[in-house]
Amino acid sequence: MGDFDRLRSWASGVPRAVVAPLAQRMGLLVLPTAVRADLPRTLSDLSRSGPVAHVEADFWGGDGHQTAALWRAGAREWGPVHTSEFGGPREDWPINAVLARLGVVGAGPGAPDHRDLFVVAGLGHGRDEEDWRRAALQASDAADYDEWYAREQAKRRHEERVAAERDMHERLPGVPVALNGREIIALLGIPQGRTIGAAIRALQQLHLDRGPLTRAETEAALRAWAAERGLTSASVSGDEADAGVDFTR
């Protein structure tokens, strides 16, 4: 492990050597079998342009072991440290300890697993070499770490928007709805579709925020909700109506 761009520059000249991107500009270099035959020499060469960590982990059914070492300026600086006992502080586990020496920073107190740099760095995303080769392949068309990271952030924001929109149209379990789908269609003059689901969700949220309302208060609130969104029968497309779930039952 080491700086993603630096490791990938080295790997570009080695057949079947690939680098999978991790968090905090780190990369995981997967070496071909031929290069592993003289691992100390490879690690020495790699570390001349910056620190690298050699990490190994093997777990099955909750049991396993870790080994880690740090190389810098052509020489081994720390390790190898090996353990199969994980009862002590997480900071002292071999891979977490070497990641700290590489400069990986914890998420901060209060964050889940903030002391487990193995998780923070993203090493939990792969289970074996094939997983890491797949991750490297998916990042192979990015010019550098910054391009890969920007693309991943855009993908994550898109997924969050899709999830938020989907959530907006789903009923809250156990929360009553003052008007059913057929009544909402009649009141707003809009066709059946996903907008009816959003209206039902809005009514449920209204119930949670303000408690039970009279029929007149509910209808007034729903009209105001629709007006804020410019919802009329003409503004809701036929495609949306066709794609909707039947909320009138």
NUBARO-877119 format. One record per residue (C-alpha): y, x, z; residue number from 1. Coordinates in nm, 3 decimals. Each point is the difference from the previous one (the first is absolute). Example, Ala and Ser with C-alpha at 12.3 -4.5 7.8 and 13.67 -1.06 7.14 Angstrom:
REM NUBARO-877119
      py      px      pz  nr
  -0.450   1.230   0.780   1
   0.344   0.137  -0.066   2
REM end
This chain:
REM NUBARO-877119
      py      px      pz  nr
   0.000   0.000   0.000   1
   0.356   0.103  -0.063   2
   0.310  -0.080  -0.201   3
  -0.107  -0.239  -0.280   4
   0.204   0.150  -0.283   5
  -0.097   0.356   0.089   6
  -0.371  -0.080   0.023   7
   0.007  -0.196  -0.324   8
   0.170   0.288  -0.181   9
  -0.285   0.227   0.112  10
  -0.270  -0.258  -0.084  11
   0.131  -0.044  -0.355  12
  -0.167   0.328  -0.095  13
  -0.333  -0.070   0.172  14
  -0.254  -0.229  -0.171  15
  -0.096  -0.303   0.211  16
   0.249   0.086   0.275  17
   0.211  -0.306   0.078  18
   0.266  -0.089   0.258  19
   0.031  -0.341   0.164  20
   0.343  -0.091   0.140  21
   0.040  -0.067   0.371  22
   0.293  -0.090   0.222  23
   0.294   0.231   0.076  24
  -0.029   0.195  -0.325  25
  -0.350   0.119   0.086  26
  -0.290   0.021  -0.242  27
  -0.376   0.029   0.038  28
  -0.154   0.254  -0.238  29
  -0.359  -0.075  -0.101  30
  -0.163   0.322  -0.112  31
  -0.282   0.029  -0.253  32
  -0.328   0.147   0.124  33
   0.050   0.329  -0.185  34
   0.326   0.071   0.183  35
  -0.146  -0.088   0.341  36
  -0.246   0.284  -0.036  37
   0.277   0.245   0.101  38
   0.205  -0.230   0.219  39
   0.176   0.266   0.215  40
   0.134   0.171  -0.311  41
   0.117  -0.333  -0.146  42
   0.176  -0.097   0.323  43
   0.159   0.342   0.020  44
   0.135  -0.031  -0.354  45
   0.124  -0.354   0.058  46
   0.182   0.091   0.321  47
   0.206   0.280  -0.154  48
   0.255  -0.254  -0.129  49
  -0.006  -0.221   0.309  50
  -0.221  -0.114   0.288  51
  -0.324  -0.183  -0.072  52
  -0.254  -0.164   0.228  53
  -0.372  -0.002  -0.059  54
  -0.142  -0.322   0.148  55
  -0.351  -0.140   0.015  56
  -0.118  -0.325   0.156  57
  -0.333  -0.178  -0.003  58
  -0.057  -0.328   0.182  59
  -0.274  -0.258  -0.005  60
  -0.025  -0.305   0.224  61
   0.277   0.122   0.228  62
  -0.150   0.347   0.057  63
   0.100   0.316  -0.182  64
   0.195   0.322   0.008  65
   0.325   0.162  -0.117  66
   0.089   0.355  -0.095  67
   0.347   0.132  -0.083  68
   0.176   0.331  -0.062  69
   0.350   0.102  -0.107  70
   0.074   0.273  -0.255  71
   0.342   0.155  -0.058  72
   0.124   0.298  -0.203  73
  -0.350   0.088  -0.116  74
  -0.161   0.006   0.346  75
  -0.162  -0.244   0.236  76
   0.256  -0.078   0.270  77
  -0.190  -0.253   0.213  78
  -0.359  -0.114   0.034  79
  -0.249  -0.089  -0.110  80
  -0.025  -0.257   0.278  81
  -0.302  -0.228   0.006  82
  -0.092  -0.297   0.218  83
  -0.235  -0.293   0.017  84
   0.149  -0.124   0.329  85
   0.300  -0.230  -0.031  86
   0.059  -0.107   0.359  87
   0.305   0.219   0.053  88
   0.361  -0.049  -0.117  89
   0.025  -0.079  -0.371  90
   0.262   0.269  -0.046  91
  -0.269   0.257   0.078  92
  -0.253  -0.120  -0.257  93
  -0.036   0.274  -0.265  94
   0.143  -0.184  -0.299  95
   0.289  -0.149   0.198  96
   0.078   0.343   0.142  97
   0.007   0.169  -0.341  98
   0.208  -0.281  -0.150  99
   0.261   0.055   0.271 100
   0.006   0.368  -0.094 101
   0.050  -0.100  -0.363 102
   0.306  -0.201   0.101 103
  -0.135  -0.355  -0.011 104
   0.206  -0.214   0.238 105
  -0.129  -0.291   0.207 106
   0.128  -0.351  -0.052 107
   0.173  -0.002   0.339 108
  -0.087  -0.159   0.336 109
  -0.085  -0.368  -0.026 110
  -0.136   0.021  -0.353 111
  -0.374  -0.058  -0.047 112
  -0.199   0.325   0.012 113
   0.320   0.203   0.029 114
  -0.192   0.289   0.158 115
  -0.270  -0.003  -0.268 116
   0.144   0.211  -0.282 117
  -0.326  -0.050  -0.191 118
   0.105  -0.364  -0.040 119
   0.371   0.074  -0.044 120
  -0.069   0.240  -0.286 121
  -0.218  -0.258  -0.175 122
  -0.334   0.177   0.032 123
  -0.160  -0.326   0.106 124
   0.047  -0.141  -0.350 125
  -0.298   0.189  -0.140 126
  -0.359   0.018   0.119 127
  -0.144   0.262  -0.230 128
   0.079   0.238  -0.283 129
  -0.027  -0.271  -0.265 130
   0.267  -0.208   0.178 131
   0.235   0.299  -0.005 132
  -0.074   0.080  -0.363 133
   0.082  -0.363  -0.084 134
   0.330   0.023   0.193 135
   0.086   0.322  -0.185 136
  -0.076  -0.162  -0.334 137
   0.227  -0.295   0.079 138
   0.286   0.242   0.072 139
  -0.073   0.234  -0.290 140
   0.265  -0.147  -0.231 141
   0.281   0.051   0.256 142
   0.212   0.306  -0.078 143
   0.029   0.094   0.367 144
  -0.023  -0.135   0.354 145
   0.339  -0.171  -0.018 146
  -0.099  -0.199  -0.308 147
  -0.332  -0.100   0.156 148
   0.171  -0.100   0.326 149
   0.267  -0.208  -0.177 150
  -0.269  -0.179  -0.196 151
  -0.203  -0.071   0.314 152
   0.308  -0.133   0.180 153
   0.080  -0.231  -0.293 154
  -0.361  -0.121  -0.002 155
   0.012  -0.066   0.374 156
   0.328  -0.193  -0.026 157
  -0.145  -0.210  -0.283 158
  -0.311  -0.078   0.206 159
   0.216  -0.094   0.298 160
   0.210  -0.234  -0.215 161
  -0.311  -0.163  -0.145 162
  -0.148  -0.042   0.348 163
   0.327  -0.142   0.136 164
   0.026  -0.246  -0.287 165
  -0.361  -0.105   0.041 166
   0.054  -0.043   0.373 167
   0.307  -0.210  -0.069 168
  -0.215  -0.256  -0.186 169
  -0.288  -0.021   0.246 170
  -0.028  -0.255   0.278 171
   0.014   0.115   0.360 172
  -0.324  -0.109   0.169 173
   0.043  -0.251   0.281 174
   0.371  -0.068  -0.065 175
   0.078  -0.362  -0.090 176
   0.185  -0.093  -0.320 177
   0.248  -0.286   0.017 178
  -0.037  -0.091  -0.370 179
  -0.304   0.028  -0.222 180
  -0.001   0.143  -0.352 181
   0.037  -0.339  -0.173 182
   0.302  -0.086   0.217 183
   0.163   0.338  -0.073 184
  -0.048  -0.050  -0.375 185
   0.160  -0.344   0.022 186
   0.287   0.117   0.219 187
   0.094   0.310  -0.203 188
  -0.097  -0.127  -0.344 189
  -0.196   0.315  -0.082 190
  -0.349   0.030  -0.150 191
  -0.314   0.096   0.183 192
  -0.035   0.378   0.031 193
   0.049   0.301   0.225 194
   0.351  -0.115   0.092 195
  -0.159  -0.288   0.192 196
  -0.195   0.255   0.202 197
   0.323   0.186   0.076 198
   0.163  -0.327   0.107 199
  -0.290  -0.079   0.232 200
   0.023   0.349   0.150 201
   0.376  -0.046   0.048 202
  -0.061  -0.329   0.182 203
  -0.257   0.166   0.224 204
   0.243   0.280   0.082 205
   0.265  -0.262   0.073 206
  -0.239  -0.165   0.245 207
  -0.060   0.334   0.174 208
   0.372   0.081   0.017 209
   0.138  -0.339   0.101 210
  -0.290  -0.210   0.116 211
  -0.083  -0.351  -0.124 212
   0.273  -0.162  -0.213 213
   0.061  -0.356  -0.106 214
  -0.091  -0.102  -0.353 215
   0.369  -0.005  -0.097 216
   0.061   0.349   0.148 217
  -0.308   0.136  -0.180 218
   0.107  -0.140  -0.336 219
   0.357   0.130   0.044 220
  -0.128   0.346   0.090 221
  -0.237   0.004  -0.297 222
   0.276  -0.103  -0.241 223
   0.218   0.280   0.137 224
  -0.288   0.248  -0.042 225
  -0.049  -0.110  -0.361 226
   0.372   0.015  -0.076 227
   0.025   0.358   0.130 228
  -0.268   0.095  -0.251 229
   0.140  -0.202  -0.288 230
  -0.320  -0.205  -0.015 231
   0.004  -0.294  -0.236 232
  -0.267  -0.142  -0.224 233
   0.152   0.197  -0.291 234
   0.011   0.329   0.191 235
  -0.374   0.003   0.075 236
  -0.188   0.117  -0.308 237
  -0.301  -0.167  -0.140 238
  -0.193   0.326   0.036 239
   0.068   0.002   0.372 240
  -0.105  -0.360   0.028 241
  -0.322   0.066  -0.191 242
  -0.082   0.302   0.218 243
   0.050  -0.188   0.325 244
  -0.246  -0.128   0.256 245
  -0.023  -0.376   0.048 246
   0.199  -0.062   0.320 247
   0.016  -0.377  -0.050 248
  -0.331  -0.070   0.165 249
REM end
